[in-house]
Amino acid sequence: MGTDVPSLGRRAISNAGWAGTCRVLTGIVSLITVPVFINRLGATSYGVYVLIQSLLGVTGLFNLGFGEAAIKFVAEADGRGDTPKMMRYFRNTLAVSLVVTAVVFALLLLFAGILSGSLLRAQGQEKEVAVIALTWFGVAWMGRNINGALSTLLAAKQRYDRVVMIREGAIVLDRVLSLTVLTFGGGLVAVFQSQIVSQLISGVLFVASTRQIVPGASLIPRFDAECLAQSFRFGVWQALASVFYEMSNSVDRWMIGALVSTRAVGYYGAIQVVTNGLWGILSGLASVLIPTFSYLQGRGEEGRSTSAFMTATWLLGLVGTLLTVPLVWYGRPFLRLWIGAAAAQDAYVALVLSLVAQTLLNAAAAQVCFLIGTGRTAWMARIALANIVLTTAINGIALPVWGMDGMGASRIGVALCAAFNLLLMRSHALESPPRRIYFGAIFGPSAIGLVCSGIGLAVSRQNLWFDINTWGWLALAATLTALGVAGLNLFVGHLMGDQASRLRQLRRTLGWPVPGPAPS
Protein backbone atom coordinates (compact mmCIF):
# COMPACT_ATOMS: atom_id res chain seq x y z
CA MET A 1 0.00 0.00 0.00
CA GLY A 2 3.06 2.30 -0.06
CA THR A 3 3.22 5.33 -2.30
CA ASP A 4 5.32 4.97 -5.45
CA VAL A 5 8.40 7.18 -4.92
CA PRO A 6 9.11 8.03 -8.59
CA SER A 7 5.50 9.16 -9.05
CA LEU A 8 5.55 11.52 -6.05
CA GLY A 9 6.12 14.68 -8.09
CA ARG A 10 3.55 13.71 -10.71
CA ARG A 11 1.04 12.92 -7.98
CA ALA A 12 1.62 16.32 -6.34
CA ILE A 13 1.07 18.12 -9.67
CA SER A 14 -2.06 16.07 -10.38
CA ASN A 15 -3.40 16.75 -6.89
CA ALA A 16 -2.77 20.48 -7.31
CA GLY A 17 -4.69 20.41 -10.59
CA TRP A 18 -7.69 18.73 -8.97
CA ALA A 19 -7.59 21.03 -5.95
CA GLY A 20 -7.24 24.20 -8.03
CA THR A 21 -10.00 23.29 -10.47
CA CYS A 22 -12.44 22.38 -7.70
CA ARG A 23 -11.64 25.53 -5.73
CA VAL A 24 -12.19 27.71 -8.80
CA LEU A 25 -15.57 26.10 -9.45
CA THR A 26 -16.51 26.48 -5.78
CA GLY A 27 -15.47 30.13 -5.86
CA ILE A 28 -17.58 30.81 -8.95
CA VAL A 29 -20.60 29.19 -7.32
CA SER A 30 -20.06 31.30 -4.17
CA LEU A 31 -19.84 34.50 -6.24
CA ILE A 32 -23.13 33.64 -7.90
CA THR A 33 -24.95 32.80 -4.68
CA VAL A 34 -23.95 35.80 -2.52
CA PRO A 35 -26.16 38.37 -4.34
CA VAL A 36 -29.08 35.93 -4.11
CA PHE A 37 -28.50 35.44 -0.38
CA ILE A 38 -28.38 39.19 0.22
CA ASN A 39 -31.50 39.84 -1.89
CA ARG A 40 -33.55 36.99 -0.43
CA LEU A 41 -32.46 37.19 3.21
CA GLY A 42 -31.59 40.89 3.39
CA ALA A 43 -28.21 42.31 4.39
CA THR A 44 -28.96 41.94 8.12
CA SER A 45 -30.06 38.29 7.99
CA TYR A 46 -27.15 37.51 5.69
CA GLY A 47 -24.90 39.04 8.33
CA VAL A 48 -26.42 36.64 10.89
CA TYR A 49 -25.73 33.74 8.49
CA VAL A 50 -22.10 34.85 8.15
CA LEU A 51 -21.71 35.11 11.93
CA ILE A 52 -23.10 31.60 12.49
CA GLN A 53 -20.80 30.19 9.81
CA SER A 54 -17.88 31.88 11.57
CA LEU A 55 -18.39 29.44 14.46
CA LEU A 56 -16.77 26.75 12.31
CA GLY A 57 -13.38 28.08 13.34
CA VAL A 58 -14.19 28.07 17.06
CA THR A 59 -15.62 24.55 17.02
CA GLY A 60 -12.45 23.38 15.28
CA LEU A 61 -10.59 23.91 18.59
CA PHE A 62 -12.17 20.79 20.04
CA ASN A 63 -10.62 18.52 17.39
CA LEU A 64 -7.19 19.29 18.87
CA GLY A 65 -5.62 18.98 15.43
CA PHE A 66 -5.99 15.20 15.34
CA GLY A 67 -7.07 15.25 11.67
CA GLU A 68 -3.92 17.09 10.56
CA ALA A 69 -1.84 14.89 12.86
CA ALA A 70 -3.29 11.79 11.20
CA ILE A 71 -2.39 13.08 7.73
CA LYS A 72 1.19 13.87 8.82
CA PHE A 73 1.90 10.64 10.71
CA VAL A 74 0.11 8.37 8.23
CA ALA A 75 2.11 9.95 5.37
CA GLU A 76 5.36 9.53 7.33
CA ALA A 77 4.52 5.89 8.01
CA ASP A 78 3.73 5.47 4.32
CA GLY A 79 7.19 6.87 3.50
CA ARG A 80 8.70 4.19 5.74
CA GLY A 81 6.40 1.47 4.37
CA ASP A 82 4.82 0.88 7.82
CA THR A 83 1.22 -0.05 6.92
CA PRO A 84 0.09 -1.23 10.40
CA LYS A 85 1.18 2.12 11.89
CA MET A 86 -0.80 3.94 9.21
CA MET A 87 -4.00 2.16 10.17
CA ARG A 88 -3.47 2.69 13.90
CA TYR A 89 -3.30 6.48 13.43
CA PHE A 90 -6.34 6.47 11.13
CA ARG A 91 -8.57 4.46 13.47
CA ASN A 92 -7.44 6.53 16.45
CA THR A 93 -8.49 9.69 14.60
CA LEU A 94 -11.94 8.24 13.90
CA ALA A 95 -12.41 7.47 17.60
CA VAL A 96 -11.36 10.96 18.69
CA SER A 97 -13.63 12.54 16.07
CA LEU A 98 -16.72 10.68 17.32
CA VAL A 99 -16.15 11.82 20.90
CA VAL A 100 -15.45 15.43 19.90
CA THR A 101 -18.54 15.53 17.67
CA ALA A 102 -20.85 14.48 20.50
CA VAL A 103 -19.30 16.89 23.02
CA VAL A 104 -19.35 19.95 20.74
CA PHE A 105 -22.96 19.39 19.64
CA ALA A 106 -24.04 19.13 23.29
CA LEU A 107 -22.23 22.39 24.12
CA LEU A 108 -23.79 24.13 21.13
CA LEU A 109 -27.27 23.13 22.29
CA LEU A 110 -26.47 24.30 25.81
CA PHE A 111 -25.20 27.75 24.80
CA ALA A 112 -27.40 28.43 21.74
CA GLY A 113 -29.49 30.99 23.63
CA ILE A 114 -26.47 32.88 24.91
CA LEU A 115 -24.85 32.95 21.46
CA SER A 116 -28.06 34.23 19.87
CA GLY A 117 -28.22 37.18 22.21
CA SER A 118 -24.51 38.06 22.45
CA LEU A 119 -22.89 37.12 19.13
CA LEU A 120 -25.91 37.45 16.82
CA ARG A 121 -27.53 40.33 18.75
CA ALA A 122 -30.98 38.83 18.13
CA GLN A 123 -34.01 39.77 20.22
CA GLY A 124 -37.58 38.46 20.59
CA GLN A 125 -38.77 36.31 17.71
CA GLU A 126 -35.49 36.80 15.87
CA LYS A 127 -33.73 35.16 18.84
CA GLU A 128 -35.97 32.09 18.58
CA VAL A 129 -35.16 31.75 14.89
CA ALA A 130 -31.46 32.19 15.63
CA VAL A 131 -31.51 29.41 18.26
CA ILE A 132 -33.17 27.01 15.83
CA ALA A 133 -30.70 27.97 13.08
CA LEU A 134 -27.78 27.33 15.46
CA THR A 135 -29.19 23.90 16.30
CA TRP A 136 -29.42 22.82 12.67
CA PHE A 137 -25.98 24.32 12.03
CA GLY A 138 -24.75 21.98 14.78
CA VAL A 139 -26.36 18.93 13.17
CA ALA A 140 -24.67 19.71 9.84
CA TRP A 141 -21.40 20.37 11.66
CA MET A 142 -21.47 16.85 13.17
CA GLY A 143 -21.49 15.36 9.68
CA ARG A 144 -18.78 17.76 8.52
CA ASN A 145 -16.53 16.85 11.45
CA ILE A 146 -16.85 13.09 11.00
CA ASN A 147 -16.27 13.46 7.26
CA GLY A 148 -13.05 15.35 8.00
CA ALA A 149 -11.77 12.34 9.94
CA LEU A 150 -12.84 9.91 7.20
CA SER A 151 -10.88 11.90 4.60
CA THR A 152 -7.53 11.72 6.43
CA LEU A 153 -6.40 8.34 5.06
CA LEU A 154 -7.13 9.37 1.46
CA ALA A 155 -5.32 12.68 2.00
CA ALA A 156 -2.27 10.98 3.55
CA LYS A 157 -2.15 8.61 0.56
CA GLN A 158 -2.17 11.78 -1.60
CA ARG A 159 -5.45 10.91 -3.28
CA TYR A 160 -6.66 14.48 -3.38
CA ASP A 161 -8.47 13.72 -6.62
CA ARG A 162 -11.03 11.97 -4.40
CA VAL A 163 -10.78 14.23 -1.36
CA VAL A 164 -11.29 17.56 -3.12
CA MET A 165 -13.99 16.26 -5.43
CA ILE A 166 -16.04 15.06 -2.47
CA ARG A 167 -15.27 17.98 -0.15
CA GLU A 168 -15.67 20.78 -2.69
CA GLY A 169 -18.62 18.96 -4.26
CA ALA A 170 -20.34 19.13 -0.87
CA ILE A 171 -19.78 22.90 -0.77
CA VAL A 172 -21.27 23.32 -4.26
CA LEU A 173 -24.21 21.11 -3.31
CA ASP A 174 -24.69 23.25 -0.17
CA ARG A 175 -24.96 26.38 -2.30
CA VAL A 176 -27.31 24.77 -4.81
CA LEU A 177 -29.61 23.46 -2.09
CA SER A 178 -29.54 26.84 -0.34
CA LEU A 179 -30.51 28.60 -3.57
CA THR A 180 -33.33 26.11 -4.07
CA VAL A 181 -34.58 26.66 -0.53
CA LEU A 182 -34.50 30.45 -0.89
CA THR A 183 -36.17 30.30 -4.30
CA PHE A 184 -39.13 28.44 -2.82
CA GLY A 185 -39.52 30.88 0.06
CA GLY A 186 -37.38 29.23 2.74
CA GLY A 187 -35.52 31.25 5.33
CA LEU A 188 -32.40 31.09 7.45
CA VAL A 189 -33.38 27.90 9.29
CA ALA A 190 -34.15 26.02 6.08
CA VAL A 191 -30.76 27.02 4.65
CA PHE A 192 -28.94 25.36 7.55
CA GLN A 193 -31.22 22.31 7.37
CA SER A 194 -30.28 21.83 3.72
CA GLN A 195 -26.58 21.54 4.66
CA ILE A 196 -27.24 18.16 6.29
CA VAL A 197 -27.97 16.52 2.93
CA SER A 198 -24.57 17.29 1.42
CA GLN A 199 -22.74 16.03 4.51
CA LEU A 200 -24.59 12.71 4.48
CA ILE A 201 -23.72 12.19 0.81
CA SER A 202 -20.08 13.14 1.47
CA GLY A 203 -19.83 10.60 4.27
CA VAL A 204 -21.02 7.77 2.05
CA LEU A 205 -18.58 8.77 -0.71
CA PHE A 206 -15.61 9.01 1.68
CA VAL A 207 -16.31 5.51 3.02
CA ALA A 208 -16.63 4.05 -0.48
CA SER A 209 -13.45 5.77 -1.71
CA THR A 210 -11.42 4.63 1.30
CA ARG A 211 -12.53 1.03 0.74
CA GLN A 212 -11.52 1.28 -2.92
CA ILE A 213 -8.15 3.05 -2.55
CA VAL A 214 -6.99 1.16 0.56
CA PRO A 215 -8.53 -2.33 0.38
CA GLY A 216 -8.84 -3.94 3.77
CA ALA A 217 -8.73 -0.63 5.65
CA SER A 218 -10.70 -0.85 8.88
CA LEU A 219 -13.23 1.94 9.49
CA ILE A 220 -13.94 0.83 13.06
CA PRO A 221 -12.84 3.57 15.51
CA ARG A 222 -10.26 2.48 18.06
CA PHE A 223 -8.22 4.47 20.56
CA ASP A 224 -4.48 3.84 20.60
CA ALA A 225 -2.46 5.19 23.56
CA GLU A 226 0.77 5.74 21.60
CA CYS A 227 -0.97 7.41 18.65
CA LEU A 228 -3.09 9.46 21.03
CA ALA A 229 -0.06 10.84 22.85
CA GLN A 230 1.95 11.62 19.72
CA SER A 231 -1.05 13.14 17.90
CA PHE A 232 -1.87 15.26 20.94
CA ARG A 233 1.65 16.72 21.10
CA PHE A 234 1.41 17.64 17.43
CA GLY A 235 -2.28 18.43 17.35
CA VAL A 236 -2.74 20.71 20.33
CA TRP A 237 -0.59 23.39 18.67
CA GLN A 238 -2.20 22.71 15.31
CA ALA A 239 -5.66 23.07 16.85
CA LEU A 240 -4.73 26.35 18.47
CA ALA A 241 -3.21 27.58 15.20
CA SER A 242 -6.29 26.63 13.16
CA VAL A 243 -8.68 28.24 15.62
CA PHE A 244 -6.53 31.38 15.95
CA TYR A 245 -6.43 31.71 12.15
CA GLU A 246 -10.21 31.36 11.98
CA MET A 247 -10.70 33.65 14.96
CA SER A 248 -8.63 36.38 13.32
CA ASN A 249 -11.26 36.32 10.55
CA SER A 250 -14.11 36.01 13.03
CA VAL A 251 -12.79 38.86 15.20
CA ASP A 252 -12.96 41.03 12.08
CA ARG A 253 -16.67 40.28 11.71
CA TRP A 254 -17.44 40.50 15.41
CA MET A 255 -15.73 43.89 15.79
CA ILE A 256 -17.40 45.23 12.65
CA GLY A 257 -20.77 44.11 14.04
CA ALA A 258 -20.04 45.75 17.41
CA LEU A 259 -18.36 48.97 16.18
CA VAL A 260 -20.14 49.56 12.86
CA SER A 261 -23.33 47.54 12.14
CA THR A 262 -24.69 44.10 11.28
CA ARG A 263 -25.36 45.45 7.79
CA ALA A 264 -21.65 46.22 7.46
CA VAL A 265 -20.90 42.62 8.46
CA GLY A 266 -23.05 41.49 5.52
CA TYR A 267 -21.10 43.64 3.07
CA TYR A 268 -17.78 42.58 4.56
CA GLY A 269 -18.91 38.96 4.34
CA ALA A 270 -19.49 39.50 0.63
CA ILE A 271 -15.97 40.94 0.26
CA GLN A 272 -14.55 37.96 2.11
CA VAL A 273 -16.29 35.65 -0.33
CA VAL A 274 -13.97 37.21 -2.93
CA THR A 275 -10.76 37.30 -0.89
CA ASN A 276 -11.37 33.97 0.84
CA GLY A 277 -12.22 32.49 -2.54
CA LEU A 278 -8.90 33.66 -3.95
CA TRP A 279 -7.05 32.43 -0.87
CA GLY A 280 -9.01 29.18 -1.02
CA ILE A 281 -7.72 28.53 -4.54
CA LEU A 282 -4.11 29.06 -3.43
CA SER A 283 -4.41 27.18 -0.13
CA GLY A 284 -6.25 24.37 -1.90
CA LEU A 285 -3.38 24.03 -4.36
CA ALA A 286 -0.86 24.15 -1.51
CA SER A 287 -2.72 21.78 0.83
CA VAL A 288 -1.94 18.77 -1.37
CA LEU A 289 1.72 19.24 -0.41
CA ILE A 290 1.17 18.56 3.31
CA PRO A 291 1.53 14.77 2.93
CA THR A 292 4.32 15.34 0.39
CA PHE A 293 6.37 17.30 2.94
CA SER A 294 5.65 14.65 5.60
CA TYR A 295 6.52 11.82 3.20
CA LEU A 296 9.85 13.46 2.29
CA GLN A 297 10.56 14.09 5.96
CA GLY A 298 9.93 10.40 6.69
CA ARG A 299 12.52 9.55 4.00
CA GLY A 300 15.02 12.16 5.28
CA GLU A 301 14.94 14.25 2.05
CA GLU A 302 14.96 17.74 3.59
CA GLY A 303 16.72 19.29 0.59
CA ARG A 304 14.02 18.13 -1.77
CA SER A 305 11.42 19.45 0.68
CA THR A 306 13.07 22.90 0.60
CA SER A 307 13.02 22.90 -3.20
CA ALA A 308 9.36 21.89 -3.21
CA PHE A 309 8.49 24.76 -0.86
CA MET A 310 10.30 27.39 -2.94
CA THR A 311 8.89 26.11 -6.23
CA ALA A 312 5.34 25.96 -4.86
CA THR A 313 5.60 29.42 -3.29
CA TRP A 314 6.73 31.07 -6.54
CA LEU A 315 4.02 29.35 -8.62
CA LEU A 316 1.28 30.10 -6.08
CA GLY A 317 2.45 33.69 -5.70
CA LEU A 318 2.28 34.15 -9.47
CA VAL A 319 -1.20 32.62 -9.69
CA GLY A 320 -2.41 34.76 -6.78
CA THR A 321 -1.03 37.94 -8.35
CA LEU A 322 -2.79 37.18 -11.64
CA LEU A 323 -6.06 36.95 -9.70
CA THR A 324 -5.77 39.90 -7.31
CA VAL A 325 -4.27 42.63 -9.52
CA PRO A 326 -7.18 42.75 -12.02
CA LEU A 327 -9.66 42.95 -9.13
CA VAL A 328 -7.75 45.89 -7.66
CA TRP A 329 -7.76 47.64 -11.04
CA TYR A 330 -11.44 47.04 -11.77
CA GLY A 331 -12.84 46.67 -8.25
CA ARG A 332 -15.48 49.36 -8.61
CA PRO A 333 -17.17 48.02 -11.77
CA PHE A 334 -16.88 44.48 -10.38
CA LEU A 335 -18.79 45.39 -7.22
CA ARG A 336 -21.33 47.43 -9.18
CA LEU A 337 -22.12 44.52 -11.47
CA TRP A 338 -22.05 41.97 -8.64
CA ILE A 339 -23.98 43.46 -5.70
CA GLY A 340 -25.33 46.77 -7.02
CA ALA A 341 -24.25 50.40 -7.17
CA ALA A 342 -25.23 51.36 -3.60
CA ALA A 343 -23.45 48.41 -2.00
CA ALA A 344 -20.44 48.96 -4.27
CA GLN A 345 -20.12 52.52 -3.00
CA ASP A 346 -20.07 51.34 0.62
CA ALA A 347 -17.76 48.34 0.12
CA TYR A 348 -15.20 49.58 -2.44
CA VAL A 349 -12.50 50.86 -0.05
CA ALA A 350 -12.75 47.71 2.07
CA LEU A 351 -12.39 45.57 -1.06
CA VAL A 352 -9.26 47.42 -2.17
CA LEU A 353 -7.65 47.16 1.28
CA SER A 354 -8.43 43.44 1.44
CA LEU A 355 -7.06 42.80 -2.05
CA VAL A 356 -3.83 44.75 -1.45
CA ALA A 357 -3.29 42.66 1.69
CA GLN A 358 -4.10 39.50 -0.26
CA THR A 359 -1.52 40.40 -2.92
CA LEU A 360 1.21 40.37 -0.26
CA LEU A 361 -0.30 37.36 1.50
CA ASN A 362 -0.02 35.33 -1.71
CA ALA A 363 3.65 34.79 -0.82
CA ALA A 364 2.58 32.77 2.24
CA ALA A 365 0.27 30.35 0.42
CA ALA A 366 2.55 27.35 1.03
CA GLN A 367 3.83 28.51 4.43
CA VAL A 368 1.17 26.86 6.60
CA CYS A 369 1.28 23.61 4.64
CA PHE A 370 5.07 23.35 5.02
CA LEU A 371 4.88 24.00 8.77
CA ILE A 372 2.15 21.37 9.20
CA GLY A 373 3.87 18.83 6.98
CA THR A 374 7.16 19.16 8.88
CA GLY A 375 5.56 19.20 12.33
CA ARG A 376 6.26 22.85 13.24
CA THR A 377 2.77 23.47 14.59
CA ALA A 378 3.93 25.55 17.59
CA TRP A 379 5.37 28.07 15.10
CA MET A 380 2.01 28.18 13.33
CA ALA A 381 0.22 28.85 16.61
CA ARG A 382 2.49 31.82 17.34
CA ILE A 383 1.80 33.29 13.89
CA ALA A 384 -1.93 32.81 14.31
CA LEU A 385 -1.94 34.38 17.79
CA ALA A 386 -0.06 37.38 16.42
CA ASN A 387 -2.76 37.67 13.74
CA ILE A 388 -5.48 37.95 16.38
CA VAL A 389 -3.54 40.62 18.28
CA LEU A 390 -2.90 42.61 15.09
CA THR A 391 -6.51 42.25 13.92
CA THR A 392 -7.89 43.44 17.25
CA ALA A 393 -5.47 46.37 17.54
CA ILE A 394 -5.90 47.61 13.96
CA ASN A 395 -9.69 47.24 14.01
CA GLY A 396 -9.85 49.01 17.36
CA ILE A 397 -8.21 52.04 15.73
CA ALA A 398 -9.52 51.91 12.14
CA LEU A 399 -13.21 51.05 12.61
CA PRO A 400 -14.16 53.87 15.05
CA VAL A 401 -12.34 56.41 12.87
CA TRP A 402 -13.21 55.31 9.31
CA GLY A 403 -16.24 53.06 9.82
CA MET A 404 -16.96 50.86 6.81
CA ASP A 405 -13.93 52.28 4.98
CA GLY A 406 -11.74 50.77 7.71
CA MET A 407 -12.93 47.22 7.04
CA GLY A 408 -10.06 45.17 5.68
CA ALA A 409 -7.26 47.28 7.18
CA SER A 410 -6.47 44.50 9.65
CA ARG A 411 -5.66 42.13 6.77
CA ILE A 412 -2.63 44.26 5.90
CA GLY A 413 -1.24 43.59 9.38
CA VAL A 414 -1.85 39.84 8.92
CA ALA A 415 -0.03 39.90 5.57
CA LEU A 416 2.99 41.72 7.05
CA CYS A 417 3.13 39.16 9.87
CA ALA A 418 3.21 36.32 7.33
CA ALA A 419 5.97 38.07 5.36
CA PHE A 420 8.11 38.50 8.48
CA ASN A 421 7.83 34.80 9.28
CA LEU A 422 8.77 33.89 5.72
CA LEU A 423 12.03 35.76 6.33
CA LEU A 424 12.62 33.72 9.48
CA MET A 425 11.86 30.42 7.75
CA ARG A 426 14.87 30.69 5.44
CA SER A 427 17.35 30.04 8.23
CA HIS A 428 15.16 28.40 10.88
CA ALA A 429 13.08 25.89 8.87
CA LEU A 430 14.76 25.46 5.48
CA GLU A 431 18.27 24.59 4.32
CA SER A 432 19.30 28.29 4.16
CA PRO A 433 19.01 28.67 0.36
CA PRO A 434 20.92 31.61 -1.22
CA ARG A 435 19.27 34.92 -0.31
CA ARG A 436 18.74 36.22 -3.85
CA ILE A 437 17.21 32.95 -5.04
CA TYR A 438 15.04 32.64 -1.93
CA PHE A 439 13.74 36.21 -1.90
CA GLY A 440 13.09 36.12 -5.64
CA ALA A 441 11.08 32.91 -5.37
CA ILE A 442 9.17 33.92 -2.24
CA PHE A 443 8.48 37.63 -2.68
CA GLY A 444 9.04 38.29 -6.41
CA PRO A 445 5.44 37.82 -7.69
CA SER A 446 3.90 39.65 -4.71
CA ALA A 447 6.27 42.62 -5.07
CA ILE A 448 5.45 42.94 -8.77
CA GLY A 449 1.75 42.58 -7.94
CA LEU A 450 1.87 45.40 -5.37
CA VAL A 451 3.59 47.72 -7.87
CA CYS A 452 1.00 46.92 -10.54
CA SER A 453 -1.84 47.41 -8.03
CA GLY A 454 -0.51 50.84 -7.14
CA ILE A 455 -0.39 51.82 -10.82
CA GLY A 456 -3.96 50.62 -11.33
CA LEU A 457 -5.27 52.55 -8.31
CA ALA A 458 -3.52 55.73 -9.49
CA VAL A 459 -5.07 55.42 -12.95
CA SER A 460 -8.48 54.62 -11.44
CA ARG A 461 -8.40 57.74 -9.24
CA GLN A 462 -7.89 59.83 -12.39
CA ASN A 463 -10.98 58.19 -13.96
CA LEU A 464 -8.95 57.13 -17.00
CA TRP A 465 -10.62 53.70 -17.40
CA PHE A 466 -13.29 53.33 -20.03
CA ASP A 467 -16.78 52.60 -18.71
CA ILE A 468 -17.09 48.88 -17.92
CA ASN A 469 -20.79 48.08 -17.70
CA THR A 470 -21.04 44.39 -18.66
CA TRP A 471 -19.49 41.17 -17.38
CA GLY A 472 -18.05 40.54 -20.83
CA TRP A 473 -16.05 43.78 -20.90
CA LEU A 474 -14.93 43.17 -17.31
CA ALA A 475 -13.71 39.65 -18.15
CA LEU A 476 -11.83 40.93 -21.22
CA ALA A 477 -10.15 43.75 -19.29
CA ALA A 478 -9.22 41.43 -16.40
CA THR A 479 -7.78 38.81 -18.77
CA LEU A 480 -5.62 41.34 -20.62
CA THR A 481 -4.40 42.78 -17.30
CA ALA A 482 -3.53 39.31 -15.97
CA LEU A 483 -1.61 38.50 -19.16
CA GLY A 484 0.33 41.74 -18.81
CA VAL A 485 1.20 40.95 -15.18
CA ALA A 486 2.31 37.43 -16.16
CA GLY A 487 4.52 38.81 -18.92
CA LEU A 488 6.03 41.35 -16.52
CA ASN A 489 6.87 38.59 -14.02
CA LEU A 490 8.62 36.53 -16.69
CA PHE A 491 10.47 39.57 -18.03
CA VAL A 492 11.71 40.61 -14.57
CA GLY A 493 12.74 37.02 -13.84
CA HIS A 494 14.74 36.95 -17.08
CA LEU A 495 16.47 40.24 -16.24
CA MET A 496 17.34 39.03 -12.74
CA GLY A 497 18.57 35.65 -14.03
CA ASP A 498 16.13 33.72 -11.84
CA GLN A 499 14.74 31.36 -14.50
CA ALA A 500 17.66 28.88 -14.36
CA SER A 501 17.53 28.63 -10.57
CA ARG A 502 13.76 28.02 -10.66
CA LEU A 503 14.20 25.24 -13.19
CA ARG A 504 16.83 23.68 -10.91
CA GLN A 505 14.45 23.83 -7.96
CA LEU A 506 11.65 22.30 -10.04
CA ARG A 507 13.84 19.40 -11.22
CA ARG A 508 14.99 18.79 -7.65
CA THR A 509 11.38 18.85 -6.44
CA LEU A 510 10.33 16.24 -9.00
CA GLY A 511 13.33 14.07 -8.17
CA TRP A 512 14.95 14.52 -11.59
CA PRO A 513 18.74 14.83 -12.02
CA VAL A 514 19.96 18.42 -11.59
CA PRO A 515 22.81 19.26 -14.00
CA GLY A 516 25.73 21.49 -13.07
CA PRO A 517 27.09 22.56 -9.67
CA ALA A 518 24.72 23.67 -6.90
CA PRO A 519 24.37 27.47 -6.55
CA SER A 520 26.30 29.01 -3.67
C-alpha positions, 0 to 999 in steps of 0.5 A: 500500500506504499506510495510509489516514490518516482511518481511523487512529483507527478502525484503532487502536480495532479493533486494540485490540478484537482484542488485548483479546479475544484476551488475555482468552481466552488469560488464561482458558485459562491460569487453567484450565490452571494447576491441571491443570499443578500437579496432573499435574506436581506443584508442583516439576515445575511450578516447573521448567516455569516456570523453563524458560519464563523463558528466553524473556526471556534468549534475546530478547537475541540478537534485538537488537530488530530485530523492534521496529525493523522495526515502527517503521521500516516504519510510519514509511516507510508514513506517508511512502508509501515502499513500497520502504523498507518491504520493505527493512526487512522482508526485513532483519529476516527475514535477521537472525532466521534467523541469530539462531535458528540461533546461539541454538539451538546455544548452548542445546544447548551449555549445556543441561547447565549450565542443568539443574544450576544454574538448574533444580537438577536431579540424576541422572535429573531432570537428564537429563529437564531436558536433554531438555526444554530441547532441545525448548524450543529447537526450539519457540523457533526457530519462535517466533522466526521467526514473530516476524519474519514478523509484523512487516510485518502489525504495521507495517501495523496489521493486528493483527486477523491478528497477535493472532489467530495469535499468541494462537491459538498460545498457546491451542493450546499450552495445549490440546495440553499438557492433552491430553498430560498427560491421556494420561500425558505428562510435562514433555518431552512438554509442550515437544514439543507446543509445536512444533505450534502454532509450525508452524501459526502460521508457515504462517498468518503467511506466508499473511496477509502474502501476502494483506494486502501482495500482492507482498511478498517473503518472501526474507531479504536483508541491507541495510547501511543498514537493518542499521545503523539497526535496530541503533542502535534495536534494541540498546537495545530488546533490552536493555530487553526482556531486562531487563524479562523478567529482572526477572521471572526474577530474582524466580523465581530468587531465590525458588528459591534463597532459599525453595524450588522449590515456592514458585516453582511457587506464585509462577508461579501468581500470575504467571499472574494478574498477567501475564494482567492485564498481558497484557490491558493491554499487548496493548491498548496494543501496537497503538499502537506503529505508530500512534505511529511513523506519526504521528511519520513525519508530524510529528504529535507533538501528536496522538501526545501526545493518543493516549498520554494517552487510551490511558493513562486508558482502560487504567488504568481497565480495569486497575483494574476487573480488579485491585480485585475480585481484591484484595477477594476474593483469598482465596476466588479462590485457594481455589477455583482452586488449593485451600485449602492453596495459597491459605493459602501464596500469599495474601499474595504475591497481594495484594502483586502485585495492589497493585503491579499496580494502580499499574502499570496507569498505565504500560500505554502507557508502553513502547509510546510509547517504542518507537513514538517511538524512545526505546529507551535510556530504556526500557533504563534503566527496565528496568535499574532494575527489575532492581536494585530486584527484586534489592535488595527480594528480598534483604531480603524473602525471607530475612525473610518467606519466601513472604509476601515474594514479590511485594514487589519488584513494588511497587518496579517499579511505583514506578519506572514511576510516577516515569518517567511524571512525567518523560515529561510534560516530556521526551517529550510536549508538556508538557500541563497538569499537572492534565489530565496527572496526572488522565489518567495516575494518576487510575484507579490512585489510585482503585484503590489507595484501593478496594483498601485499603478492601477489605483492611481489610474483609477483615481484619475478616472482614466478607465473606459466605462465597464458596464457588462461582465463581458467587458470586465472579463476581457479587461481582467484577462488582458491585465492578468496577461500583462502581469504574467509577462512582466513577471517573466520579463523581470525574472529573465532580467534578474537571471532567476529562471535557471535557478527556478528550473533547478528547484523544479527538477529537484522537487520532481526528483529529476537529475539536476545538471551542473554545480549547486548554486552558492 
